[in-house]
Amino acid sequence: MEWKDDKKNAPRRGGKGNIWYLAGPILIKWAIAAGVSTIGMFVFYLLYVSEHYEEAASYMMDVQKMNLFASGLLKEFVKYTTLLEGIAALITIPIMLLFMRQDRWREQEQGIRRTGKGSGGVCCLGVLMALAASIALNGLILIGNLSQYSESYKTTMEAMYASSFVIQILSLGILIPICEELVFRGLLYKRLRGQYGFLYAAGLSAAVFGVMHINLVQMLYGFCLGGLLAYLYEKQGSVLAPVLAHSAMNLFSVVGTRYNWFEFLLRDYRYIGGVTVGCAAVAATLFVLLQRVENDG
């Protein structure tokens, strides 16, 4: 992404040090997600207790049985986690689009002209590169058995894939990628890029993106892919490429988990090793091709 000032010494958007300007969209996203989760939990609690009222009433004087009842309630609620995240994303998306529209108006007022550099072919190459890199990173996580070092990662994965396949496709594969790319690339990265160089903007936005995933494994995964998605935004000049790439990566994980692709690869480390190395080579090759397109452009 490039910004060209048509007016000499045009003021920069938002201004350095404006924390709300940078963190506002993230805080709004978090608040909506927390609100939807809280409301969802409250509604589910009422429905679950009303359905099991006699059972719950009989356990009121038995702490051990009441704890078991609460554990069963939470176990059932986990099945709706992905659905609630999808609902939160659906609510957040139009708000983030409004912020992006306001940013475009501000650019026009300040004489900042955006110039997109990427074509449809560049977008396709970028999506394939991101998908290959994602598969390679997942392979490294599986080979290194990193999940054993993070109990929260295991819990998160179980919650994500506890819902129905259709909900996983809609939420994890479509709504959540769109929402996260609008927040972290369309707003955070772009606003940082208007004030700083590419490496700083990409690194900081990727770090924030990683930290928002809470557990260590997803933090590392999110940081690596967050930087890659920022590069796609820089290269393509729009949020479309990172949205498609993020969606492709999530859909691959959903389908792969559904049909046990990863379990099959882990039957023999030669399988997972070959796929990891091969995808890393493909991602590196596509990155070089994208760099050549940029240099020729």
C-alpha angles and dihedrals in degrees: 000000000000131000120202122194112221089185120061114248092002110182117255119250116267095349130247115289095028097132095181091052090058103029100034098087091048093050091048091050091049093047092051092048092048092047094049091047092049094048091045091051092049093049092045091049092053093047094044095047093045089052092047097032098131092047092049092046091053090054096051094100096040112076095190094052091043090054090051090050091051091048090053090049092053091046090056093044091056088068089068097048095097091045092053091047089052091050090049090050091049090054093044098049099072091046091053091046088054090053091050090050090051089051090054091051090050091051091053092049091051094045095247111152118199120213119197114209105186132090129203089267091054089051092052092048090049093051092049091048092051092047092050091047090049092052090048092051092048088051091054090049090052095044092048091044087223092165089076089067094056121052090180089058091057091047092049093050092049091051094047095053098037094088126079120288092247092053090049091053094048098040106030097029102041120006101040095046091050092048095047094046092051090051103039103030106017093048115010099038094038093049091048089047090055088061106030143028125281098260094051094045094045094044096048095044090047091049092052090046090052095046091052088065089066102204121085098241094051091042091060092042092047093048094052095045092039089061090047092050090049088054090053090052090050092047099043098037093224141067092248096087096051091044092054092043094048091047092049092051093049093045090051090053092047094048093040091053092045094054097034096244092151094049088052092052091049092058087083124019089215088067097050091039093052093047092047095050093042094051091045089053091048092049091049092048092050090048090055090049091051090050090053091051089052093049092048092047 
